[in-house]
Amino acid sequence: MYPIVLLLQMFTDYSSNAALDTRYEKLEKMSEAGYGRVYKAKDKESGEIVALKKMRMPLGNDEDGIHYTTLREIAALKKIQHPNIVGLLDVALGESRLYLIYEFCDADLKRYMNNIRGLLSAQLVKELMYQMVMGITYCHMHHLLHRDLKPQNILVKKGVLKLAGFALARALPIPMRTLTHEVVTLWYRAPEILLGCKHYSVGVDMWSIGCIFAELVTKQPLFPSDSEIDQLYRIFRVCGTPTEAMWPGVSQLPDWKPTLPYWNPKAMGSIVPGLDEQGVDLLAQMLTYDPKRRISGKDALHHPYFADLDPSWKAKFQADC
């Protein structure tokens, strides 16, 4: 836990609880989870609709504490401001409550996909993917790993995609140090993490985006597993069981077992029917086993798959990337 005074020292543009009650009118409850509730609210001063996240803080001896994941999310969103990253507008403190005020978005990506009848058009998939890659590239260029990319942590606002859910984000350590493997929702977790690698980097986010790419095309999760070993097997069945030729050093990873079953890789195009040749190539580069060979966000932005997007449209999202 981190004391509230740390938050106040780091972020001077916070509001008091009294100011929050005066400024924001709750319109409806949007969701509720272990951390608290999220409301759709109206800023009475500007008339803007916002999302108000009401966070519970622990009682007892840790009454003045803030969980490190909350502090990470605040720190990340204060550091990075980009059209494809959800905006944190304000922070408010009250008795045993922390309020985070975000820009309001219409839906998360999962709901957005489900609200579209049938498959998404090839053009829409391409536009969403470009924005997703743009947002994560901006994060990586500012030395930030997201580490929990999934459709539920990506928002859509009037057609603009915005990365959210930065509770597990970490600053990229230089030099690289050991990082926990208890990150990234299982279905979108990179194989190096599943095999116990402690020194991972931006490739874990690119793998997650590759999984989401396939899901945008088919509207079905690519690797929907119920355990870590099932996740590995599902990946192996599509991408093939990794070998030293495919991924130098894989047999030395902590959780590698020589008894793991062997599967030959499938043709990537058969996994995402309807995706054009350039899209299949980009997906294959995102789902490359060796993190050193996996495509980076910056290189992905220049992949031929995105070449036919309107340059003036792309320019709206090209802040420092």
JOPENOR-V121024 format. One record per pair of residues at least 6 apart in sequence whose C-alpha atoms are under 7 Angstrom apart, sorted by the first residue. I is the first residue (numbers start at 0). J is the second residue. D is the distance in Angstrom with one decimal. If there is no record, write none. Layout:
i=I j=J d=D
i=I j=J d=D
//
This chain:
i=0 j=64 d=5.0
i=0 j=65 d=5.1
i=0 j=66 d=4.7
i=0 j=67 d=5.8
i=1 j=64 d=4.9
i=1 j=65 d=4.9
i=1 j=66 d=6.3
i=1 j=67 d=6.4
i=2 j=63 d=5.4
i=2 j=64 d=4.5
i=2 j=65 d=6.1
i=3 j=63 d=5.9
i=3 j=64 d=6.1
i=3 j=65 d=6.5
i=13 j=89 d=6.1
i=13 j=90 d=4.8
i=13 j=91 d=5.5
i=14 j=90 d=6.1
i=14 j=91 d=4.5
i=14 j=92 d=6.8
i=15 j=91 d=5.4
i=15 j=92 d=5.6
i=15 j=93 d=6.7
i=16 j=91 d=5.9
i=16 j=92 d=5.5
i=16 j=93 d=4.7
i=19 j=91 d=6.7
i=22 j=42 d=5.8
i=22 j=43 d=5.3
i=22 j=44 d=6.5
i=23 j=40 d=6.2
i=23 j=41 d=5.4
i=23 j=42 d=4.7
i=23 j=43 d=5.9
i=24 j=40 d=5.3
i=24 j=41 d=5.1
i=24 j=42 d=6.6
i=24 j=43 d=6.9
i=25 j=38 d=6.3
i=25 j=39 d=6.1
i=25 j=40 d=4.2
i=25 j=41 d=6.5
i=26 j=39 d=5.5
i=26 j=40 d=5.0
i=26 j=41 d=7.0
i=27 j=38 d=5.6
i=27 j=39 d=5.3
i=28 j=37 d=6.1
i=28 j=38 d=4.3
i=28 j=39 d=6.2
i=29 j=37 d=5.5
i=29 j=38 d=5.2
i=29 j=39 d=6.3
i=30 j=36 d=5.8
i=30 j=37 d=5.3
i=31 j=37 d=6.3
i=34 j=54 d=5.6
i=34 j=55 d=6.0
i=35 j=53 d=5.6
i=35 j=54 d=4.8
i=35 j=55 d=5.6
i=36 j=52 d=5.8
i=36 j=53 d=5.2
i=36 j=54 d=6.8
i=37 j=50 d=6.7
i=37 j=51 d=5.5
i=37 j=52 d=4.3
i=37 j=53 d=6.1
i=38 j=50 d=5.7
i=38 j=51 d=5.0
i=38 j=52 d=6.4
i=39 j=49 d=6.1
i=39 j=50 d=4.9
i=39 j=51 d=6.3
i=40 j=48 d=5.8
i=40 j=49 d=5.3
i=40 j=50 d=6.0
i=40 j=51 d=6.3
i=41 j=47 d=5.8
i=41 j=48 d=4.6
i=41 j=49 d=6.0
i=42 j=48 d=6.2
i=42 j=49 d=6.9
i=48 j=103 d=6.1
i=49 j=100 d=6.7
i=49 j=101 d=5.9
i=49 j=102 d=4.9
i=49 j=103 d=4.3
i=50 j=100 d=5.8
i=50 j=101 d=5.1
i=50 j=102 d=6.0
i=50 j=103 d=4.9
i=51 j=98 d=6.7
i=51 j=99 d=5.9
i=51 j=100 d=4.6
i=51 j=101 d=6.4
i=52 j=98 d=5.5
i=52 j=99 d=5.0
i=52 j=100 d=6.3
i=53 j=96 d=6.7
i=53 j=97 d=6.0
i=53 j=98 d=4.7
i=53 j=99 d=6.7
i=54 j=96 d=5.7
i=54 j=97 d=5.0
i=54 j=98 d=5.9
i=55 j=95 d=6.5
i=55 j=96 d=5.2
i=55 j=97 d=6.6
i=56 j=62 d=6.8
i=56 j=64 d=6.7
i=56 j=65 d=6.3
i=56 j=95 d=5.2
i=56 j=96 d=5.7
i=56 j=97 d=7.0
i=57 j=64 d=6.7
i=62 j=95 d=7.0
i=68 j=166 d=4.7
i=68 j=167 d=6.2
i=69 j=166 d=5.9
i=71 j=166 d=5.8
i=71 j=168 d=6.5
i=72 j=165 d=4.7
i=72 j=166 d=4.6
i=72 j=168 d=6.9
i=75 j=165 d=6.9
i=76 j=86 d=6.9
i=76 j=87 d=6.1
i=79 j=138 d=6.9
i=80 j=86 d=6.8
i=81 j=318 d=6.9
i=82 j=316 d=6.1
i=83 j=130 d=6.2
i=83 j=134 d=4.9
i=83 j=160 d=5.6
i=83 j=161 d=4.2
i=83 j=162 d=6.1
i=84 j=134 d=6.0
i=84 j=161 d=4.4
i=84 j=162 d=4.6
i=84 j=163 d=6.4
i=85 j=102 d=6.6
i=85 j=161 d=5.2
i=85 j=162 d=5.9
i=85 j=163 d=5.6
i=86 j=101 d=5.6
i=86 j=102 d=5.5
i=87 j=100 d=6.0
i=87 j=101 d=4.5
i=87 j=102 d=6.6
i=88 j=100 d=5.4
i=88 j=101 d=5.3
i=88 j=102 d=6.6
i=89 j=99 d=6.1
i=89 j=100 d=5.0
i=90 j=98 d=5.8
i=90 j=99 d=4.8
i=90 j=100 d=6.2
i=91 j=97 d=6.0
i=91 j=98 d=4.9
i=91 j=99 d=6.5
i=92 j=98 d=6.2
i=104 j=154 d=6.2
i=104 j=155 d=5.8
i=104 j=156 d=4.5
i=105 j=155 d=6.0
i=105 j=156 d=5.2
i=106 j=154 d=5.8
i=106 j=155 d=5.6
i=107 j=150 d=6.7
i=107 j=151 d=5.5
i=107 j=152 d=6.8
i=107 j=153 d=5.5
i=107 j=154 d=4.1
i=107 j=155 d=5.9
i=108 j=150 d=4.9
i=108 j=151 d=6.1
i=108 j=153 d=5.5
i=108 j=154 d=5.5
i=108 j=155 d=6.2
i=109 j=150 d=5.0
i=109 j=151 d=5.8
i=118 j=216 d=7.0
i=118 j=217 d=6.7
i=118 j=218 d=6.8
i=119 j=216 d=6.7
i=124 j=215 d=6.2
i=124 j=216 d=6.7
i=125 j=305 d=7.0
i=127 j=160 d=6.4
i=128 j=212 d=6.8
i=129 j=300 d=6.8
i=130 j=160 d=6.1
i=131 j=160 d=6.7
i=132 j=296 d=5.7
i=132 j=300 d=6.7
i=133 j=300 d=7.0
i=134 j=162 d=6.6
i=135 j=296 d=6.8
i=136 j=296 d=4.9
i=136 j=297 d=5.9
i=136 j=320 d=6.9
i=137 j=320 d=6.1
i=138 j=144 d=6.8
i=139 j=201 d=6.8
i=142 j=170 d=5.6
i=142 j=171 d=4.9
i=143 j=168 d=6.8
i=143 j=169 d=5.8
i=143 j=170 d=4.5
i=143 j=171 d=5.3
i=144 j=168 d=5.4
i=144 j=169 d=5.3
i=144 j=170 d=6.2
i=144 j=171 d=6.2
i=144 j=201 d=6.2
i=145 j=165 d=6.1
i=145 j=167 d=6.6
i=145 j=168 d=4.4
i=145 j=169 d=6.7
i=145 j=204 d=6.6
i=146 j=167 d=6.0
i=146 j=168 d=5.8
i=146 j=182 d=6.1
i=146 j=183 d=5.4
i=146 j=203 d=6.8
i=146 j=204 d=6.0
i=147 j=167 d=6.4
i=147 j=182 d=6.5
i=147 j=183 d=4.1
i=147 j=184 d=6.2
i=148 j=183 d=6.8
i=148 j=204 d=6.7
i=148 j=207 d=5.9
i=149 j=187 d=6.6
i=149 j=207 d=7.0
i=149 j=211 d=6.8
i=150 j=211 d=6.9
i=152 j=162 d=6.5
i=152 j=163 d=5.1
i=152 j=164 d=4.9
i=153 j=161 d=5.8
i=153 j=162 d=4.7
i=153 j=163 d=5.4
i=154 j=160 d=5.8
i=154 j=161 d=5.0
i=154 j=162 d=6.2
i=154 j=163 d=6.7
i=155 j=161 d=6.0
i=175 j=198 d=6.5
i=176 j=198 d=6.2
i=177 j=197 d=5.0
i=177 j=198 d=5.3
i=178 j=197 d=5.2
i=178 j=198 d=6.2
i=179 j=197 d=6.4
i=180 j=192 d=5.5
i=180 j=195 d=6.6
i=180 j=197 d=6.7
i=186 j=222 d=5.4
i=186 j=223 d=5.4
i=186 j=224 d=6.2
i=186 j=230 d=6.9
i=187 j=207 d=4.8
i=187 j=210 d=6.1
i=188 j=207 d=6.3
i=189 j=203 d=5.3
i=189 j=206 d=5.7
i=189 j=207 d=6.8
i=193 j=227 d=6.7
i=194 j=252 d=6.1
i=194 j=253 d=6.4
i=194 j=254 d=4.6
i=194 j=255 d=5.9
i=195 j=252 d=6.3
i=195 j=253 d=5.3
i=195 j=254 d=5.4
i=196 j=252 d=6.1
i=196 j=253 d=6.8
i=202 j=290 d=5.4
i=202 j=293 d=6.5
i=205 j=285 d=5.8
i=205 j=295 d=6.9
i=205 j=296 d=7.0
i=206 j=285 d=5.5
i=206 j=286 d=5.6
i=209 j=282 d=5.7
i=209 j=285 d=5.1
i=209 j=286 d=6.0
i=210 j=221 d=6.0
i=213 j=221 d=6.3
i=213 j=271 d=6.3
i=214 j=220 d=5.1
i=214 j=221 d=6.1
i=216 j=271 d=6.6
i=216 j=274 d=7.0
i=217 j=271 d=6.5
i=222 j=230 d=6.6
i=222 j=233 d=5.9
i=222 j=234 d=6.6
i=224 j=230 d=5.1
i=235 j=262 d=6.2
i=236 j=262 d=5.7
i=236 j=264 d=6.7
i=237 j=264 d=5.6
i=237 j=265 d=5.3
i=238 j=264 d=4.5
i=238 j=265 d=6.2
i=239 j=262 d=4.9
i=239 j=263 d=4.5
i=239 j=264 d=3.7
i=239 j=265 d=7.0
i=240 j=261 d=5.3
i=240 j=262 d=5.3
i=240 j=263 d=6.6
i=243 j=249 d=6.1
i=243 j=250 d=6.9
i=246 j=288 d=6.1
i=246 j=289 d=4.8
i=267 j=279 d=6.4
i=267 j=283 d=6.6
i=268 j=279 d=5.8
i=277 j=303 d=6.4
i=277 j=304 d=4.9
i=278 j=304 d=5.5
i=284 j=293 d=5.6
i=284 j=294 d=5.5
i=285 j=293 d=5.7
i=285 j=294 d=5.6
i=286 j=293 d=7.0
i=287 j=293 d=5.1
//
